[in-house]
Amino acid sequence: GNNVQPGKPGTVCGLVTGFLGNLCGGINPFLGCPAGYERYLWFTSWGSGLAAWCSKVDSTIDDLPGTVCGMQTNFDQTGVSCGGYSPGRGSCPPGYAVNHWVVDFGNKFWSWCYKQ
């Protein structure tokens, strides 16, 4: 892949609300996380009211499909880019896809790149 080194502990993989979003290593974070990751749940005031993701705890394993890179709002560059690409504008590096969520802040969109 594009990784020079695996992500550090705390790297987010998978991000879902209900069954919308992206999986981590093929697993829905609501149901669990792959080995080397811990599951986190976060209450939200939008979507299903609860979001889930996996957080890497083992820095020696490669980043799995679903690893998140960059997070922006407003279909713009408000937030963090991904290797110089702007998920808010639908742009992600090779090997990554963009995901857009409808939210109740900003212009109603939240975007990020995730590893394929």
C-alpha positions as CSV (number, residue, x, y, z in Angstrom):
1,G,0.0,0.0,0.0
2,N,0.9,3.6,0.4
3,N,2.0,3.2,4.0
4,V,5.7,3.8,4.8
5,Q,5.0,2.6,8.3
6,P,1.9,1.3,10.2
7,G,-0.3,3.9,11.9
8,K,0.4,4.6,15.6
9,P,-1.8,3.5,18.4
10,G,-5.0,5.6,18.4
11,T,-5.3,5.4,14.6
12,V,-9.0,5.2,13.7
13,C,-10.3,2.3,11.6
14,G,-13.9,2.0,10.6
15,L,-16.5,4.7,11.4
16,V,-20.2,3.8,11.4
17,T,-23.6,5.0,12.7
18,G,-26.0,2.2,12.5
19,F,-25.0,0.3,9.3
20,L,-23.9,3.5,7.4
21,G,-20.2,4.3,7.1
22,N,-17.1,2.1,6.6
23,L,-16.0,-1.1,8.2
24,C,-12.6,-1.9,9.8
25,G,-11.0,-5.0,8.3
26,G,-14.5,-6.1,7.1
27,I,-16.0,-5.8,10.6
28,N,-18.8,-3.4,11.6
29,P,-17.4,-1.6,14.7
30,F,-20.8,-1.9,16.4
31,L,-20.3,-5.6,16.4
32,G,-16.6,-5.6,17.4
33,C,-13.1,-4.9,16.1
34,P,-10.2,-6.9,14.6
35,A,-7.3,-8.1,16.7
36,G,-5.1,-5.2,17.7
37,Y,-8.0,-2.7,17.8
38,E,-10.3,-1.5,20.6
39,R,-13.9,-0.5,20.0
40,Y,-15.3,3.0,20.9
41,L,-18.8,4.2,21.0
42,W,-19.8,7.9,20.9
43,F,-23.2,9.4,21.5
44,T,-24.3,11.8,18.7
45,S,-27.3,14.0,18.2
46,W,-27.7,12.9,14.6
47,G,-28.1,9.7,12.6
48,S,-28.9,6.8,14.9
49,G,-27.7,8.6,18.0
50,L,-24.6,6.4,18.4
51,A,-21.4,6.2,16.3
52,A,-18.8,3.4,16.6
53,W,-15.2,3.0,15.5
54,C,-12.1,0.9,16.1
55,S,-8.9,2.4,17.6
56,K,-5.6,0.8,16.9
57,V,-3.7,-0.4,20.0
58,D,-1.0,-2.6,18.3
59,S,1.4,-0.4,16.3
60,T,3.2,-3.5,14.8
61,I,0.2,-4.5,12.6
62,D,-0.4,-3.0,9.2
63,D,-3.3,-0.5,8.8
64,L,-6.4,-2.5,7.8
65,P,-8.9,-1.6,5.1
66,G,-11.2,1.0,6.6
67,T,-8.4,3.0,8.2
68,V,-9.5,6.7,8.3
69,C,-7.3,9.5,6.8
70,G,-8.4,13.1,6.9
71,M,-11.7,14.5,8.1
72,Q,-13.4,17.7,6.7
73,T,-16.7,19.5,6.8
74,N,-18.6,21.8,4.5
75,F,-17.4,20.1,1.2
76,D,-14.3,22.3,1.7
77,Q,-11.0,22.3,3.4
78,T,-12.3,22.9,6.9
79,G,-10.5,20.2,8.9
80,V,-7.7,17.8,8.3
81,S,-6.6,16.8,4.8
82,C,-5.3,13.3,3.9
83,G,-1.8,13.4,2.4
84,G,-2.6,16.7,0.7
85,Y,-6.0,15.5,-0.7
86,S,-9.3,17.0,0.4
87,P,-12.0,14.5,1.3
88,G,-14.4,17.5,1.7
89,R,-14.0,18.0,-2.0
90,G,-14.3,14.3,-2.8
91,S,-10.5,13.9,-3.2
92,C,-8.5,11.0,-1.7
93,P,-5.1,9.5,-2.4
94,P,-4.7,6.3,-4.5
95,G,-5.9,3.3,-2.5
96,Y,-8.4,5.3,-0.5
97,A,-12.1,6.1,-1.1
98,V,-14.2,9.1,0.2
99,N,-17.2,8.8,2.5
100,H,-19.7,11.7,3.1
101,W,-22.1,11.7,6.1
102,V,-25.1,14.0,6.5
103,V,-24.7,15.7,10.0
104,D,-26.5,18.5,11.8
105,F,-23.6,21.0,11.9
106,G,-21.8,23.2,9.3
107,N,-23.4,22.7,5.9
108,K,-24.6,19.3,6.9
109,F,-21.8,17.2,5.5
110,W,-18.8,15.5,7.1
111,S,-16.2,13.8,4.8
112,W,-13.2,11.5,5.3
113,C,-11.0,9.1,3.3
114,Y,-10.7,5.5,4.2
115,K,-8.2,2.8,3.1
116,Q,-9.5,0.3,0.5
